[in-house]
Amino acid sequence: MTSLPPSTEHIRAVTEAYLGRHPDERGTLKMLFAALTGGDDPTSRKTFPAHVTCSAILINDQRHVLHIAHKASGKLLAPGGHNEPSDQHLRDAALRELHEEAGIPPSAVVPLAGHEDIPFDIDVHAIDANPSKKEPAHHHVDFRWAFHLGADHAVTLQQEEVDGYQWQPFATTASPTIRAKLAQLP
């Protein structure tokens, strides 16, 4: 059986559920809605000018968020990246990336209550052109899924793509939109 990437209908349903909680963010997702109406797979890394990526916001018992130092960008970011054909749902991509980049398996995490099927955040950010990969400047529409570290599990880094990691308190989380939403958690 061949695996299929998340369907346009799945992405649209997840987005509409998210916008039900954050209706003021509809305008920032114009690029996503344009990608969903195009003929190309919105999760393909070759779909331009925008395509979907997924990240895992992993929270530990000390209310810190895992950040990975990515070699490609030099930035501390949540574990995440492009979808693969085996990712049938957007959340699957976030869990796979968490496992690949940080060595934390899906069995070691629990979705944040109320966010089992709805992302914690959706962010649109610009990506510079990469001539070596023949990629023009484009945008990532990043579906950010929140999880609690349910079991004490060591971080084991994927050495070819990442340099290190840090657990950062909610107040210093790299993303301003994630910071604002984390501040509202009980």
Accessible surface in RSA format (square Angstrom, percent):
REM  Atomic radii and reference values for relative SASA: ProtOr
REM  Chains: A
REM  Algorithm: Lee & Richards
REM  Probe-radius: 1.40
REM  Slices: 20
REM RES _ NUM      All-atoms   Total-Side   Main-Chain    Non-polar    All polar
REM                ABS   REL    ABS   REL    ABS   REL    ABS   REL    ABS   REL
RES MET A   1   222.35 115.1 132.63  87.8  89.71 213.6 109.68  93.2 112.67 149.3
RES THR A   2   113.00  80.4  94.56  95.9  18.44  43.9  63.53  85.3  49.46  74.8
RES SER A   3    41.63  35.2  32.44  43.3   9.19  21.2   7.09  15.1  34.53  48.4
RES LEU A   4   125.78  70.0 123.25  88.2   2.52   6.3 123.25  86.6   2.52   6.8
RES PRO A   5    43.89  32.0  35.78  32.6   8.11  29.5  35.78  29.5   8.11  50.4
RES PRO A   6     3.08   2.2   0.00   0.0   3.08  11.2   0.17   0.1   2.91  18.1
RES SER A   7    50.85  43.0  40.25  53.7  10.60  24.4  39.53  84.2  11.32  15.9
RES THR A   8    39.36  28.0  35.68  36.2   3.67   8.8  15.98  21.5  23.37  35.3
RES GLU A   9   127.55  73.2 121.65  92.0   5.90  14.0  68.68 132.8  58.87  48.1
RES HIS A  10    42.93  23.5  36.14  25.1   6.78  17.3  29.27  30.2  13.65  15.9
RES ILE A  11     0.00   0.0   0.00   0.0   0.00   0.0   0.00   0.0   0.00   0.0
RES ARG A  12    86.06  36.1  86.06  43.9   0.00   0.0  42.47  58.0  43.60  26.4
RES ALA A  13    62.95  57.9  49.71  76.7  13.24  30.1  57.77  81.4   5.18  13.7
RES VAL A  14    11.26   7.4   9.52   8.6   1.74   4.2  11.25   9.8   0.01   0.0
RES THR A  15     0.00   0.0   0.00   0.0   0.00   0.0   0.00   0.0   0.00   0.0
RES GLU A  16    70.67  40.6  63.20  47.8   7.46  17.8  38.32  74.1  32.34  26.4
RES ALA A  17    40.92  37.6  25.00  38.6  15.92  36.2  36.80  51.8   4.12  10.9
RES TYR A  18     0.03   0.0   0.03   0.0   0.00   0.0   0.03   0.0   0.00   0.0
RES LEU A  19     3.52   2.0   0.87   0.6   2.65   6.7   1.31   0.9   2.21   5.9
RES GLY A  20    64.83  79.9   0.00   N/A  64.83  79.9  36.50 100.2  28.33  63.4
RES ARG A  21   108.65  45.6  80.23  40.9  28.43  67.7  43.44  59.4  65.21  39.5
RES HIS A  22    35.68  19.5  34.92  24.3   0.76   1.9  20.77  21.4  14.91  17.4
RES PRO A  23    93.50  68.1  82.17  74.9  11.32  41.2  83.05  68.6  10.45  64.9
RES ASP A  24   127.71  89.5  89.81  89.4  37.90  89.6  52.46 123.5  75.26  75.1
RES GLU A  25    32.52  18.7  32.17  24.3   0.34   0.8  17.21  33.3  15.30  12.5
RES ARG A  26   112.08  47.1 111.05  56.6   1.03   2.5  56.39  77.1  55.69  33.8
RES GLY A  27    44.29  54.6   0.00   N/A  44.29  54.6  30.73  84.3  13.56  30.4
RES THR A  28    87.67  62.4  72.03  73.0  15.63  37.3  77.35 103.9  10.32  15.6
RES LEU A  29     0.20   0.1   0.20   0.1   0.00   0.0   0.20   0.1   0.00   0.0
RES LYS A  30   151.47  73.9 144.41  88.6   7.06  16.8  90.04  81.0  61.43  65.4
RES MET A  31    62.83  32.5  57.63  38.1   5.20  12.4  55.94  47.6   6.89   9.1
RES LEU A  32     0.36   0.2   0.36   0.3   0.00   0.0   0.36   0.3   0.00   0.0
RES PHE A  33    40.71  20.4  40.05  24.8   0.66   1.7  40.46  24.5   0.25   0.7
RES ALA A  34    66.05  60.7  50.87  78.5  15.18  34.5  57.70  81.3   8.35  22.1
RES ALA A  35    15.72  14.5   3.30   5.1  12.43  28.3  13.52  19.0   2.20   5.8
RES LEU A  36     8.30   4.6   0.00   0.0   8.30  20.9   0.20   0.1   8.09  21.8
RES THR A  37   108.17  76.9  72.72  73.7  35.45  84.5  62.61  84.1  45.57  68.9
RES GLY A  38    45.00  55.5   0.00   N/A  45.00  55.5  31.44  86.3  13.56  30.4
RES GLY A  39    89.28 110.1   0.00   N/A  89.28 110.1  41.69 114.4  47.58 106.6
RES ASP A  40    93.25  65.3  84.69  84.3   8.57  20.3  15.13  35.6  78.13  77.9
RES ASP A  41    55.52  38.9  42.04  41.8  13.48  31.9  33.56  79.0  21.95  21.9
RES PRO A  42     5.11   3.7   5.11   4.7   0.00   0.0   5.11   4.2   0.00   0.0
RES THR A  43     3.73   2.7   2.11   2.1   1.63   3.9   0.00   0.0   3.73   5.6
RES SER A  44    37.29  31.5  29.29  39.1   8.00  18.4  21.96  46.8  15.33  21.5
RES ARG A  45    90.84  38.1  87.65  44.7   3.20   7.6  30.25  41.3  60.59  36.7
RES LYS A  46   116.49  56.8  99.28  60.9  17.21  41.0  83.27  74.9  33.22  35.4
RES THR A  47    10.56   7.5   9.96  10.1   0.60   1.4   8.03  10.8   2.53   3.8
RES PHE A  48    62.06  31.1  36.77  22.8  25.30  65.8  37.15  22.5  24.92  71.3
RES PRO A  49    91.28  66.5  90.19  82.2   1.09   4.0  91.12  75.2   0.16   1.0
RES ALA A  50     2.62   2.4   1.76   2.7   0.86   2.0   1.76   2.5   0.86   2.3
RES HIS A  51     0.93   0.5   0.43   0.3   0.50   1.3   0.93   1.0   0.00   0.0
RES VAL A  52     0.25   0.2   0.25   0.2   0.00   0.0   0.25   0.2   0.00   0.0
RES THR A  53     4.85   3.4   4.85   4.9   0.00   0.0   3.14   4.2   1.71   2.6
RES CYS A  54     0.00   0.0   0.00   0.0   0.00   0.0   0.00   0.0   0.00   0.0
RES SER A  55     9.45   8.0   9.45  12.6   0.00   0.0   0.37   0.8   9.08  12.7
RES ALA A  56     0.00   0.0   0.00   0.0   0.00   0.0   0.00   0.0   0.00   0.0
RES ILE A  57     4.11   2.3   4.11   3.1   0.00   0.0   4.11   3.0   0.00   0.0
RES LEU A  58     0.00   0.0   0.00   0.0   0.00   0.0   0.00   0.0   0.00   0.0
RES ILE A  59     2.11   1.2   1.75   1.3   0.36   0.9   1.75   1.3   0.36   1.0
RES ASN A  60    20.00  13.8  16.38  15.8   3.62   8.7   7.16  17.2  12.84  12.4
RES ASP A  61   130.80  91.6  97.29  96.8  33.51  79.2  29.39  69.2 101.41 101.1
RES GLN A  62   120.23  67.2  98.07  71.7  22.16  52.8  49.37 105.1  70.86  53.7
RES ARG A  63   110.06  46.2 107.58  54.8   2.48   5.9  56.51  77.2  53.55  32.5
RES HIS A  64    47.74  26.1  47.74  33.2   0.00   0.0  27.79  28.6  19.95  23.2
RES VAL A  65     0.98   0.6   0.98   0.9   0.00   0.0   0.98   0.9   0.00   0.0
RES LEU A  66     0.00   0.0   0.00   0.0   0.00   0.0   0.00   0.0   0.00   0.0
RES HIS A  67     3.52   1.9   3.52   2.4   0.00   0.0   0.50   0.5   3.02   3.5
RES ILE A  68     0.00   0.0   0.00   0.0   0.00   0.0   0.00   0.0   0.00   0.0
RES ALA A  69    24.05  22.1  24.05  37.1   0.00   0.0  24.05  33.9   0.00   0.0
RES HIS A  70    23.66  12.9  22.71  15.8   0.95   2.4  21.41  22.1   2.25   2.6
RES LYS A  71    98.54  48.1  75.26  46.2  23.28  55.4  43.89  39.5  54.64  58.2
RES ALA A  72   111.67 102.7  64.88 100.1  46.79 106.4  78.11 110.0  33.56  88.9
RES SER A  73    58.30  49.3  26.40  35.2  31.90  73.5  36.61  78.0  21.69  30.4
RES GLY A  74    67.46  83.2   0.00   N/A  67.46  83.2  32.63  89.5  34.83  78.0
RES LYS A  75   126.35  61.6 121.66  74.6   4.69  11.2  69.17  62.3  57.18  60.9
RES LEU A  76    51.27  28.6  41.93  30.0   9.33  23.5  41.93  29.5   9.33  25.1
RES LEU A  77    71.46  39.8  70.69  50.6   0.77   1.9  71.46  50.2   0.00   0.0
RES ALA A  78    20.25  18.6  10.69  16.5   9.56  21.7  10.71  15.1   9.54  25.3
RES PRO A  79     0.00   0.0   0.00   0.0   0.00   0.0   0.00   0.0   0.00   0.0
RES GLY A  80    12.94  16.0   0.00   N/A  12.94  16.0   3.34   9.2   9.60  21.5
RES GLY A  81    20.18  24.9   0.00   N/A  20.18  24.9  18.86  51.8   1.32   3.0
RES HIS A  82    33.43  18.3  31.43  21.8   1.99   5.1  21.89  22.6  11.53  13.4
RES ASN A  83    12.75   8.8   1.08   1.0  11.68  28.1   1.11   2.7  11.65  11.3
RES GLU A  84    62.47  35.9  61.08  46.2   1.39   3.3  17.40  33.7  45.06  36.8
RES PRO A  85    85.93  62.6  85.10  77.6   0.83   3.0  85.53  70.6   0.41   2.5
RES SER A  86    70.95  60.0  53.03  70.8  17.92  41.3  41.14  87.6  29.81  41.8
RES ASP A  87     3.55   2.5   3.43   3.4   0.13   0.3   0.13   0.3   3.43   3.4
RES GLN A  88    83.51  46.7  76.52  55.9   6.99  16.6  17.98  38.3  65.53  49.7
RES HIS A  89    92.10  50.3  92.10  64.0   0.00   0.0  65.61  67.6  26.49  30.8
RES LEU A  90     0.00   0.0   0.00   0.0   0.00   0.0   0.00   0.0   0.00   0.0
RES ARG A  91    67.04  28.1  66.59  33.9   0.45   1.1   7.44  10.2  59.60  36.1
RES ASP A  92    46.09  32.3  41.88  41.7   4.21  10.0  14.47  34.1  31.61  31.5
RES ALA A  93     0.00   0.0   0.00   0.0   0.00   0.0   0.00   0.0   0.00   0.0
RES ALA A  94     0.00   0.0   0.00   0.0   0.00   0.0   0.00   0.0   0.00   0.0
RES LEU A  95    28.06  15.6  27.69  19.8   0.36   0.9  27.69  19.4   0.36   1.0
RES ARG A  96    41.68  17.5  35.52  18.1   6.16  14.7  39.39  53.8   2.29   1.4
RES GLU A  97    15.39   8.8  15.39  11.6   0.00   0.0   0.00   0.0  15.39  12.6
RES LEU A  98     0.23   0.1   0.23   0.2   0.00   0.0   0.23   0.2   0.00   0.0
RES HIS A  99    87.04  47.6  82.47  57.3   4.57  11.7  44.09  45.4  42.95  50.0
RES GLU A 100    75.61  43.4  60.63  45.9  14.99  35.7  30.65  59.3  44.96  36.7
RES GLU A 101     3.22   1.8   3.22   2.4   0.00   0.0   1.05   2.0   2.16   1.8
RES ALA A 102     0.00   0.0   0.00   0.0   0.00   0.0   0.00   0.0   0.00   0.0
RES GLY A 103    18.65  23.0   0.00   N/A  18.65  23.0  12.04  33.0   6.61  14.8
RES ILE A 104     0.12   0.1   0.00   0.0   0.12   0.3   0.00   0.0   0.12   0.3
RES PRO A 105    31.16  22.7  31.16  28.4   0.00   0.0  31.16  25.7   0.00   0.0
RES PRO A 106    64.93  47.3  56.88  51.9   8.05  29.3  57.48  47.5   7.45  46.3
RES SER A 107   108.39  91.6  66.38  88.6  42.01  96.8  59.73 127.2  48.66  68.2
RES ALA A 108     5.09   4.7   2.86   4.4   2.23   5.1   5.09   7.2   0.00   0.0
RES VAL A 109    14.26   9.4   2.02   1.8  12.24  29.5   2.02   1.8  12.24  33.2
RES VAL A 110    81.94  53.9  81.38  73.7   0.56   1.3  81.94  71.2   0.00   0.0
RES PRO A 111    40.00  29.2  35.87  32.7   4.13  15.0  35.87  29.6   4.13  25.7
RES LEU A 112    12.34   6.9  12.34   8.8   0.00   0.0  12.34   8.7   0.00   0.0
RES ALA A 113    84.27  77.5  67.45 104.1  16.82  38.3  69.43  97.8  14.84  39.3
RES GLY A 114    36.85  45.4   0.00   N/A  36.85  45.4  29.75  81.6   7.11  15.9
RES HIS A 115    23.30  12.7  22.15  15.4   1.15   2.9   6.44   6.6  16.86  19.6
RES GLU A 116    78.08  44.8  77.75  58.8   0.33   0.8  38.52  74.5  39.57  32.3
RES ASP A 117   101.52  71.1  92.52  92.1   9.00  21.3  33.78  79.5  67.73  67.6
RES ILE A 118    30.48  17.3  30.48  22.7   0.00   0.0  30.48  21.9   0.00   0.0
RES PRO A 119     0.32   0.2   0.00   0.0   0.32   1.2   0.00   0.0   0.32   2.0
RES PHE A 120     6.31   3.2   5.75   3.6   0.56   1.5   5.75   3.5   0.56   1.6
RES ASP A 121     0.68   0.5   0.68   0.7   0.00   0.0   0.00   0.0   0.68   0.7
RES ILE A 122     7.30   4.2   0.00   0.0   7.30  17.6   0.00   0.0   7.30  19.8
RES ASP A 123    30.60  21.4  28.01  27.9   2.59   6.1   3.03   7.1  27.57  27.5
RES VAL A 124    40.54  26.7  15.45  14.0  25.10  60.5  15.45  13.4  25.10  68.1
RES HIS A 125    63.31  34.6  58.65  40.8   4.66  11.9  49.12  50.6  14.19  16.5
RES ALA A 126    75.75  69.6  50.27  77.6  25.48  58.0  50.33  70.9  25.42  67.3
RES ILE A 127    50.88  29.0  47.09  35.1   3.79   9.1  49.48  35.6   1.40   3.8
RES ASP A 128   125.03  87.6 114.58 114.0  10.45  24.7  31.96  75.2  93.07  92.8
RES ALA A 129    55.40  50.9  35.77  55.2  19.63  44.7  35.77  50.4  19.63  52.0
RES ASN A 130    48.54  33.5  46.63  45.1   1.91   4.6  11.85  28.5  36.69  35.5
RES PRO A 131   114.40  83.4  95.34  86.9  19.06  69.3 103.00  85.0  11.40  70.8
RES SER A 132   105.91  89.5  62.46  83.4  43.45 100.1  60.44 128.7  45.48  63.7
RES LYS A 133   117.34  57.2 105.60  64.8  11.74  28.0  65.78  59.2  51.56  54.9
RES LYS A 134   183.02  89.3 157.08  96.4  25.94  61.8 110.18  99.2  72.84  77.6
RES GLU A 135    20.65  11.9  16.67  12.6   3.98   9.5   1.28   2.5  19.36  15.8
RES PRO A 136    65.28  47.6  56.44  51.4   8.84  32.1  64.46  53.2   0.82   5.1
RES ALA A 137    67.54  62.1  51.13  78.9  16.41  37.3  51.49  72.5  16.05  42.5
RES HIS A 138     6.40   3.5   2.12   1.5   4.28  10.9   3.01   3.1   3.39   3.9
RES HIS A 139    52.60  28.7  52.60  36.6   0.00   0.0  32.78  33.8  19.82  23.1
RES HIS A 140    22.75  12.4  22.75  15.8   0.00   0.0  15.46  15.9   7.29   8.5
RES VAL A 141     0.62   0.4   0.62   0.6   0.00   0.0   0.62   0.5   0.00   0.0
RES ASP A 142     7.63   5.3   7.63   7.6   0.00   0.0   1.46   3.4   6.18   6.2
RES PHE A 143     0.00   0.0   0.00   0.0   0.00   0.0   0.00   0.0   0.00   0.0
RES ARG A 144    27.13  11.4  27.13  13.8   0.00   0.0   0.76   1.0  26.37  16.0
RES TRP A 145     4.45   1.8   4.45   2.2   0.00   0.0   4.45   2.4   0.00   0.0
RES ALA A 146     0.97   0.9   0.00   0.0   0.97   2.2   0.00   0.0   0.97   2.6
RES PHE A 147     1.74   0.9   1.74   1.1   0.00   0.0   1.74   1.1   0.00   0.0
RES HIS A 148    73.53  40.2  73.53  51.1   0.00   0.0  52.44  54.0  21.09  24.5
RES LEU A 149    21.88  12.2  12.08   8.6   9.79  24.6  12.08   8.5   9.79  26.4
RES GLY A 150    51.62  63.7   0.00   N/A  51.62  63.7  16.49  45.3  35.13  78.7
RES ALA A 151    51.38  47.2  43.39  67.0   7.99  18.2  51.35  72.3   0.04   0.1
RES ASP A 152   152.79 107.0 113.51 113.0  39.28  92.9  41.76  98.3 111.03 110.7
RES HIS A 153    63.17  34.5  53.72  37.3   9.45  24.2  38.45  39.6  24.72  28.8
RES ALA A 154    78.20  71.9  60.04  92.7  18.17  41.3  69.97  98.5   8.23  21.8
RES VAL A 155    24.07  15.8   3.25   2.9  20.82  50.2   3.25   2.8  20.82  56.5
RES THR A 156    89.42  63.6  82.98  84.1   6.44  15.4  66.55  89.4  22.87  34.6
RES LEU A 157    32.32  18.0  17.71  12.7  14.61  36.7  17.88  12.6  14.44  38.9
RES GLN A 158    38.85  21.7  29.92  21.9   8.93  21.3  15.77  33.6  23.08  17.5
RES GLN A 159   117.69  65.8 114.71  83.8   2.98   7.1  59.10 125.8  58.59  44.4
RES GLU A 160   127.38  73.1 101.15  76.5  26.23  62.4  59.31 114.7  68.07  55.6
RES GLU A 161    88.58  50.9  83.75  63.4   4.83  11.5  26.19  50.7  62.39  50.9
RES VAL A 162     0.33   0.2   0.00   0.0   0.33   0.8   0.00   0.0   0.33   0.9
RES ASP A 163    98.00  68.6  65.06  64.8  32.95  77.9  23.33  54.9  74.67  74.5
RES GLY A 164    18.76  23.1   0.00   N/A  18.76  23.1  18.76  51.5   0.00   0.0
RES TYR A 165    94.32  44.0  71.76  40.8  22.56  58.7  31.64  23.8  62.68  77.3
RES GLN A 166    87.99  49.2  82.93  60.6   5.06  12.0  28.51  60.7  59.48  45.1
RES TRP A 167    69.12  27.7  45.92  22.2  23.20  54.5  33.59  17.9  35.53  57.6
RES GLN A 168    29.03  16.2  28.93  21.1   0.10   0.2   7.31  15.6  21.72  16.5
RES PRO A 169    60.30  43.9  60.30  55.0   0.00   0.0  60.30  49.8   0.00   0.0
RES PHE A 170    22.55  11.3  20.25  12.5   2.30   6.0  20.42  12.4   2.13   6.1
RES ALA A 171    83.17  76.5  59.16  91.3  24.01  54.6  67.79  95.5  15.38  40.7
RES THR A 172    79.98  56.9  66.47  67.4  13.51  32.2  68.67  92.2  11.31  17.1
RES THR A 173     3.92   2.8   3.92   4.0   0.00   0.0   3.92   5.3   0.00   0.0
RES ALA A 174    50.71  46.6  23.73  36.6  26.98  61.4  33.30  46.9  17.41  46.1
RES SER A 175    18.81  15.9  14.01  18.7   4.80  11.0  17.11  36.4   1.70   2.4
RES PRO A 176    88.70  64.6  83.09  75.7   5.61  20.4  83.70  69.1   5.00  31.1
RES THR A 177    59.70  42.5  55.87  56.6   3.83   9.1  59.21  79.5   0.49   0.7
RES ILE A 178     1.07   0.6   1.07   0.8   0.00   0.0   1.07   0.8   0.00   0.0
RES ARG A 179    81.34  34.2  77.58  39.5   3.76   9.0  17.78  24.3  63.57  38.5
RES ALA A 180    57.34  52.7  46.03  71.0  11.31  25.7  55.41  78.0   1.93   5.1
RES LYS A 181    21.99  10.7  19.70  12.1   2.29   5.5  19.52  17.6   2.47   2.6
RES LEU A 182     0.00   0.0   0.00   0.0   0.00   0.0   0.00   0.0   0.00   0.0
RES ALA A 183    82.20  75.6  46.85  72.3  35.35  80.4  55.74  78.5  26.46  70.1
RES GLN A 184   144.47  80.8 111.84  81.7  32.62  77.7  43.96  93.6 100.51  76.2
RES LEU A 185    39.69  22.1  29.32  21.0  10.37  26.1  29.52  20.7  10.17  27.4
RES PRO A 186   151.21 110.2 101.62  92.6  49.58 180.2 139.66 115.3  11.54  71.7
END  Absolute sums over single chains surface
CHAIN  1 A     9389.9       7386.7       2003.2       5597.1       3792.8
END  Absolute sums over all chains
TOTAL          9389.9       7386.7       2003.2       5597.1       3792.8
